[in-house]
Amino acid sequence: MPLKLAEEVTAQVPADDFQALEEKVYRTIELYKSSREARTAAERDVQRLREQLEQREEEVENMRREMVRLRKEREEVRERVEKMLKQIESLSEEQIAS
């Protein structure tokens, strides 16, 4: 602001009013700084949470695949056990028949 304009503003505005305005400007600057810091912190938190969410989604997908694999394996074991039980049963029947 040119010096002449500043002198005109100072002459028009009483010193107390100017001081009050100056304090409001400084408070506004501080509020702006703190809100900017809060926004930066929030953006960091959002990024961190997105990364965590992505990791959890990968873990869930891996667990789903593992669950499917284990269910198939369980079914295969069940079939093998049933097959062995049938063989034992047929051997028992043959032994009884003899």
HUZI-V909876 format. One record per pair of residues at least 24 apart in sequence whose ideal C-beta (glycine too) atoms are under 8 Angstrom apart, sorted by the first residue. I is the first residue (numbers start at 1). GAP is how many residues later the second one is. Records with the same first field share a line. If there is no record, write none. Layout:
I->GAP ; GAP
This chain:
none
